[in-house]
């Protein structure tokens, strides 16, 4: 691009000069670029915000008043939002200025520290999943599942383009997956569940050679630990489909290694380490087999040696990058979740292997103990699934579930009302001190 082609007073980095812009506007039949944007007058900025100037003290008082109107509830909600204790070390290290000001680490000569952290993050999940390839930047678990579906469609030569997911699936994951496949030939089908686990006979009936991916979770959306992962993988592979497993780093530290049960892709929310329950913010875990490395929708950090023979890190694969591969890019996902991955890596390193396992064991015992205590309350049966549980479980109540949830909220506790008589309860280390009060509140509500 030359200065002349950009216009007499233009910049070589702005390709359209006045004449080129005028020609394009004429071609689409408008007089100005503003006409291309249909912004209603009622919301169009007219140069004035209409906000009275106030000092810092007044603003702080108003914010304090506004936030004070929030309900002060102990959240036992779960279903993808888990409030584990995050050590202060994570905040102190991740909020160093060199991390907060860093964007994508394209320049290895100035980003060795961050690149090493991301390499360690990848290595952590290679160890937890048993799969060889882990990327270092995805939005969340829902988009990771969407990317798994499109990867499967690229690498599998099936007669159709069908993705099978469990009928019990978090709404946000189902919706994001539907958005992902809406611009492709892919379709989404469901298979049945049986007592909180996959109905393997039902899955077999739904599977044929038009499936490219079978997705299952452990723990499931209802907190049950899936007991038939190898059989699910076998069913998928017998029909030439990939098997994708959804989980999280704390669960993976205790449960079966995904690679050993036949998983081809592992997705999930990695921010169960490093972030409190954030109800939107997350970190998508994505791991797969080395044979699919060229189809991974994300950046990979690799280790090598620099000119002086010292260990060095750099982005080694960017197959999703539109500016590099253009129409051949594996994905148009374009974000930098590296800072959240940094927090996950710090938290995992702080816990260490034994600490991770202890955290996972607590998730099992707390759910079991709380379910046992609730089951002793007249009018409650818990858990309804005859399975081992991780963090959360579903209970049946004699009173309508919506009324139970509402009455518990009045007493300071938030649970999910799933159905007419089903509530879901989650217990993490963050809620431990309030569980006696919670059980007492349930007894009061159902008395």
N, C-alpha and C positions, 0 to 999 in steps of 0.2 A: 504494500500500500504506500503510495507516494502522497506528499502534501497536496499536489495538484489534484489528484483524484478525490481527495477529501474536501476540496473547495479551497479558494484562495486563502481564507483565514482559518481553515480547519486544522484539525490535529490528525497526525498519521494513525492515531488509535481510535478515531471516530470516522468510520468509513463513508458516511453519507454527508455530502455537502448540500448547499441550498438547492442546486439544480437537480441533484439526484432525489432529494426529498420531495421537491415540487413534482417531479415526474411520477414518483410513486403515489403521491396523494391524488394526482390527476387520474392515474390508472384505476384507483378504487373509488373515484368520484366524490372526494371531500376536499374542502379548502384548507383544513389545518389538521394537525395531529390530534388536537383536542377533540375533534369530532369523532375520533375512533373510540372514545371512552364515554359510555353512556352512564354518567354519574348524575343521579337525581339532584335537583336544586336543594332539596331539603337536607341533604347530607354533604353537599359540596362545600369545600373550604373557601371562605370568602376573604381570608386574610386576617380574621379576628377569631380567637378561640372563645371569647366570652367568659373567661375565667378570671375572677377577681384576684389581684396579686395578694399573696399572703406570705408571712414569714415562716421560717422553719418551725418555730414553736407551735403556731396555729395548725400547720399541716400535720405535725406529729400528734397533736391532740385530736384532730379530726380522724386520722387513721386509727388511733387507739380506740376511739368511740365506735368507728365502723367495725373494726375487728372484734370488739367486745360484744357485738350482736350475734357472733357465731355461736352455735350450740357447742357446749363443752362436753363432748361425748367420748367415752372409751370405745374405740373402734375395734370390734371383733369381726370384721367384715370378710377379709381374705379375698378369695376368688381373683387372684392375680395381684393383690395389693397387700404386701407384707411388711409390717413395721418392725424389723429387727433392729437391735441396738447397733448403732454405728459409732465406733470409738472416735474420740476427738482427734486422734492422730490423722484420720482420713481428711478431716477439714483442714487441719494445720498444714499438711503437706500438699494437698490438692489445690489450696488457695494461694500457693506461692505464685508470684507474678509471672514467672516464666511459663507456668502451666496455663494460667488464666488468659494470657495474651496470645497463646499459641493457636494457630488454625491448623489446617491439614499440613502434615509434616513433609511437604514437598522438598524442602531444602535440608538434606541430611547434615550439611556442614554446620548448621546452627540449631539442630533439633535432636542431637544424639540422645539426650536424657529422656525426652518424651518417646522417641522411637524405641528405646530400650524398654521402657515401661510397657508399651504396646506389644513388644515381642514377648515379654514375660506374661502379659495377659493371654496372648495366643497360646503360649506354652502351658499355662495353667489349664486351659480348656482342652488342649490336646491330651493332657494327662487325665482329666476328669471324664472325657468322652471316649478316649481310645481311638478317635479319628485323627487323621494326619493333618487336616487343613482347618484352621479357624481364622475367620476374618476379624478385623479389629474395629469395625464401625458399622453398626446397624441401628435403625431407629428404636425398635422395640420388638417384643415377641410376635406381635401381629404381622408386622411387615416382614419379619424373618420367615414366617410361615408362607406369606405371599411369594417371597423370593424362592423358597424351597419348591413351591408349585411350578413356577416358571422354569427353574433349573431342571426339574424332572421332565417337563415337557420338551426341553431342548435335548436331553440326553437319552430319552426313551423313545423307541420307535414302535409305539403301540398303535393299534388300529383306531384308537380314539384319543380323547384329551380330557379324561375325567380324573378329578381329585376326590378322594373319599376321606371324610372327616367324621368324628363321632357326633352323634346327635346331641350329646351334652358337651357343648363347647361355649366358651365365653363369647358373649355377643360381639365384643369389639374385634375379636379375632375372626369370627365368621364374617363380619361386615367388611373388614379390611381385605380379607381373602377374596370376597365377592368383587370388591373394587379392583383388585389386582387382575382378576381373570376376565373382567368385563371387556377389556380391549384385546383379548386373545381368543383362541379357539377353545380354551379350557372351560370346563363346567365343574360345578361342585355338587357332589352327592353326599349323603350321610348314611351311616350304618348304626345299628342299634347298640345299646348298652345293656348290661345284665348285672344287677346288684353293684353298680358303681364301677364295673370294669367292662372291657370290650366284650360284646357278644360275638365270640369267634365264629359260631355257626351262622349268625346273621351277616357277619362280614364276608364269609365265604360265599354266601348266596348273592351278595352285592358285587363281588369281584368277578371280572372277566378280562379279556385281553384289551379292553379299551381304557383301562385305568393306567395312569402314569405315576400316581403317588397315593400311598396310604398313610394317613397321619393318626397318631395316637399319643396320649400323654401319660406321664407318670411323675408326680401324682396327677390324678385326673382333676377336673374342675371341681369335683366334690371332695377332693382331698384323699381319695382312695389310692393306694399304691397298686398299679397295674401288675397283675400276676402272670400274664400270658404274653410277654413281649416277644419271646423267641417264636411262638406260634404265629403271632401277628406278622412278624417279619417273613416267616416261611410262606404264609399265604400271599403276601405282597410279591415276593420273589418268584413264586410259582406262576404268577400271572405277569411277570416281567415288569412289575412296578417297583418304584423305590419305596423304602420304608423310612418315614420321617418321624422322629420322636421329639416330643415337647417336654422340657424339664427346666430345672434351674440349678445354679452351682451348689447350693446347700444340699438339695436333694441328691444331686449327682455324686456328692462326696460319700454317700452311704448306700445308695441303691446300685443295682446292676450297671456295669459299664455298658453304655449304649452299643459300642462296637461289638462287644461279646454277644449281644442278643440280636445282631444283624441289622442295626440301624445304619442307613446310608447317609442320612442328614440328621443333625440335632439342632433344634431351635429352642428358644425360650427367653425368659427375662433374666439377664445376668445381673440386674441391679438389685436383686435380693441381697447382694453384698455391695456396700458402698453408698446406698441411698436409703433414706426412710421411705415409707409409703408416700408416693407423690401424686398418684391418681392422674397419670398422663405422662410425666417424664419417665423414661426408662432406658434400657440398653438391650438391644437385640443380640442374643447369642446365635451364632450361625457356624456350625462345624460340618464338615463332610469328608468324603474319602479323597485321597490324592488324585485318583483318576479323573475327578471332576474339577480339578483346580482351575482350569481355564474357563469354567462356567460359574465360578464363585462371584456373587454380586457384592464385591467389596474389596477393599485394599488389604494387602498382606504386607507385613513387615518382615524383612529377612535380615540375617546376620552374615557378614562377610569380613574381609580385611581391607583396610585402607592402604594407601601407597606406602605408609610406614610400617605395615605389617600389624597394625593394631586392630582389634575387633571393632567393627563398625556396623551400624544399622541403617537401613534405607527401605523405602517403599519399593517392593520388588514386583508387584503385580497389581495392576489397576484396570482389570478387564471391564469394570462398570463405567469407566470414565468416558463421558460423551465427547469431551474435547480431544481424546486420544483415539477412540475406536469409532466414534460417530454412530452410524446406524448399526454397527456390529457390537455395540456395548451390550453387556449382559443385563443391564438394569439402568433405569433412570433415577434410582434412589441417589440422592446427592446431599449428604449431611456429614457432620463431623461429630460423632458421639465419643470422640477419643477422651475427652475430659471425664466423662462418666466411666469409661473403661479404665481410666487411670484410678478413679476412686475404687472401683471393683478390685483392681489388682492390689492396691494398697491394703484394703480390708482383708483380702485373702492372704496376703503375706503376713499381716499382723496376726491372723488366726493360726496360720500354719496348717499342715496336714491334720494333726491331731485336733486342733481347735475347730477345723471345719467339720470333722466327724462328730465332735461333741455337740456342735451347733445343730447338726442334723439329728442326732439322737434325742436332743431336747425337743425338737419339733415332733418327733414320734411320741415321746412319753407325755408331753404336755397335752397333746390332742387326746391321747388315750385316757389320761387321768381326768381331764375335764369332762370327756364323754361319760366316764364311769360315774362321776359326781352328778351330772345332769340326769343320767338314767335312774338315779335313786330318787329324783324328785317326782312326786305323784303328778301324772299328766304329761310326762316326757319319756320318750324312748330314744336312746342315743347309744351308738350311732345306728342309723337305719341300715347301713351296708355292713355286711359281715366280712369286713376286710381290715387290713392294717391301714392306718391313716397317717397322713403327714400334714401337720399344722392345723388342719381343719376337718370338719365332718358335718354331716346332715343329721338333724334330729327331727322326730315327729312330735307334735304337740296336740293335746286334746282340744285346746282352744284354737280358733282360727289364727293362722300364722301371721297374717297382717296385723291383727290386734295384738298378738304377743310382741311383735317387733316394735309396734308403736308404743305399747306400755313400757317396754324396756328402754326405749329412747327417752321417755319421760323420766326414767330413773337413771339416765346417764350412760346407757349402753346401746351400741349400734350393732345389729345383726341383720343378715339377709333373710327376707321372707321369700322362699322359692316357689311355694305352691300353697294350696289351701291349708295344708297342715304341716308343711315342711319349712324349717329354718336352718340356715347354715351358720356355723360358728367357727371362728378361727382364733387360735391362741398362739402367741409368739412370746419370746423372752421379754418383749417390751410391755406386755400386759400382765405379767406374772403377779404383781402386787395387787391387782384389782380383781382377781378371779374369785376370791371368797365373796366379795361384794356382788359380783355378777351372779354367782349361784344363788345367793340370798335373794337377789332381785327376781330371778326366775321363779323361785319358790313363792315369792309374794305375788307375782303376776298370775300364777297358776293356782293359787290357793282358793 
